[in-house]
Every structure is written in C-alpha cells, then in structure tokens.
Amino acid sequence: MTETRDEWIKKRAYALWEEEGYPTGRDSIHWEQARHERDTLEGSAATPNGKEVKAKAKRTVTGSKTTNGVVKPAPKRTASRKTAS
C-alpha cells in the first residue's frame, strides 16, 4: 500500500509534536516543518493527486574530492581585514 503525501506529513508532524513534549498551539508549525521536510525529500516529485512516487536516482558527482562517496566541503576561508589609514 502506498502512503499519500498528506498521510506522511501527518505522521511526521505528529512525531515532531511528540519529540517536543506534546506542546499546545504549535500544530501549524509542526505541519509546515513536516511539509517542508517532505518537499525536500521528494524534490517536488509528487503527482497532482498527492500519491507518493519513487525518487529519481541520485547523480554521481565527478571531479570533486570524495571519500567513500562522501563529498568533502571546501575549507573555510578567512577574510583579511584592511586597516584604515
């Protein structure tokens, strides 16, 4: 059985509510967070009727520094400050 997008969001929002200790008045915040998480996960690949669809296969990154398939972030740059003359 395939879970619809709204069912997934409902379950995730409920889990967020539980994780925060059952607070009152935060239902819309939990719903929006769950909706945002779902959008991020599916890459906006839902069908118009809200049915879940399989995510597209991830593309491999070429030409970047990787270790065991994990892309390493670039080192942080420090800004040089000019002194006022």
N, C-alpha and C positions, 0 to 999 in steps of 0.2 A: 504494500500500500504506500502510495506516495503522499508525503506530507505537503500541504499547501504552504505558501509563503506566510500567510496570516497565522496559521497554526504554529509555525516555527517561531514567529515573532512573539506570539502569545506565551509560548513556553519559555522563551528566553527572557521576556520581561518579568515573568513570574520568578524565574531563577535569580534575576538581578534584585528583585524585591526581597527574596529570602536572604540573599547574600548581605544585604544592607540591614537586616534585622527587622523586617516587616514594618517599615515606616509608613505613616499615613500621609496622603496628599502628594505622593511622588509617582503616581501611576503613569501620568503622561510623560514624565522624564524617563522612566524605565522603558516605556513603549517606544519612544523616539530613539533611545540608545539601542534597543534591540533591532529596530528597523534599520538604523544606520549600520549596525554590525552585519545584518543580513545583506544589505546592499553591497557592502564591502566584500563579503564572502562570495556572492554570486556574480559580482561585476556587472550588475544590472542585466542579468541573463534570464530574468523571469518572463514567462509568457504572459500575454494580456489577461488571462483568466487566473493568474496567481499560482499556477501549478509549478512545482519545483522542476527545474531542468538540470541536466548534468553540466557541470562547469567545463569550460574548454580546457584542453591540456595546456599546461604551462610551457612557455617557450624557454629554451635554454639560453643563458647569457654567454656570448662569446666575446673574447678579447678583454675580459676583466679578470681581476685577481680573485680566484676562488680556491677554497679548500674544502674538499668533500662536498661540493655542490653548494657551499655557503659563500655568498658574496661578502667580502670584507669591505667595510666602509672606508672611505678615503680618510687619511689622517687630518685632524683638525688643524686649521691654520690659525695662527695668532696674528692679530692686526698690529702693525707697527704704528706707534704714535709719533706724530711730529710735534716738536716743541715750538711754542710761539717765540718769535724773535723780537 
